[in-house]
Amino acid sequence: MAELDPMEQRYQERLRRYVTAMRKGKPDRIPIRPFVAEFTAVYAGYTIQEVTHDYQKAFDAVIRCAADFDWDAVVPNMVYVWTGLVQAINLRYYAVPGVDLPADVPFQYLEPPEENAWMRPDEYDALIEDPTGYLYNVWLPRVSRDVVPPGQPNTFRNNMSFVLGAMAMLDYFNALGRQVERLRRETGTVSAISGILKAPFDILADKLRGYKGLCLDLYRQPDKVLKACEALAPHLLHVAKSGADPQKNVPIGLWMHRGCVPFLSPQQFERFYWPTLKWIIESLWAEGYQVLFYAEGEWNPNLKYIAQLPDLSIIYHVDRGDIFEVYKAIGHKFCISGGIPNDLLAFGTPQDVREYCKKVIDGVARDGGYIMDASAIMQNDAKIENVRAMTEFTREYGVY
């Protein structure tokens, strides 16, 4: 039997290490899987504008970081908004670095004004009856400066928005596939996630009603909110599976937004947020797909609900929550990742970082089932020396 290429051998070792930890096992050492976004630009010498507007520079920056830091897994491009695509469709809800913002400020989502949200409060029935039709015919003309609503005179810019948007989408997602292979071939690094999932409630809050509008709806028309979440859930399940790893090794990324404290109370979470998301996760796990539950914000008050999920169905990522409480509540069921504060990486010293990493490893990782990462996505405020300290300390101290 022919020997593996050294880079492929490194890839297979890292994949085995990563998957073992995600399945609550004890690998040879703790996997290191940092979700580095604009940090890669700082390290590679690019501006934030460059890596946001030129995805090839963003890809190159990730490759350089993966090679130099020798991480086990990384997202192929965590600066995931390519503004070339945003501008091809001429979307209203992004602020672009170097255009709407200074060149060294990360892209921003623009919350719709309460009185003029992308979805009006009396349009729930249309969304519930036909989610795809509503998004195409009503929502898209509102979020794009170029798309004309049905029934209005057509324009050249309307036609070009669809042509350019389709071309840009195809170009970018084909390039992402090549980037995954490039990470494997050039650095032996595993792609940390494959596919994307959002909670139905977060679609309503982030992309349709806005947070303020949805909060009013929870009191004024709660049944419509529930039915809308139920209508969206099968579509989101389909999207998650369509981008998932066919080998079922790498998890589907789930970005958690408006379900945490203080956006929702635990009682609201239980009624509105949780039922449809729980159904999606259980449906995915029934087919063998794990989900990376990226719990942005403070989620500890909701841990009793998360504990209802099947064993091993998620990897639970800790942001603002107390990681030691998380471990006590659900560490027997799920792999845990993260928990190294981003403000420590931005403002602390390398020694501070090493001490905190030791505290976390000693507290939650001694029996396996832990992946080293910062609490949240690392943007351009994380110090290079601190990320290096987190990486090197884990590699040395996190050996089983």
Summary of the structure (lengths in Angstrom):
residues: 400
radius of gyration: 21.3
end to end distance: 30.0
largest distance: 67.4
contacts: 1370
relative contact order: 0.13
helix: 54%
strand: 11%
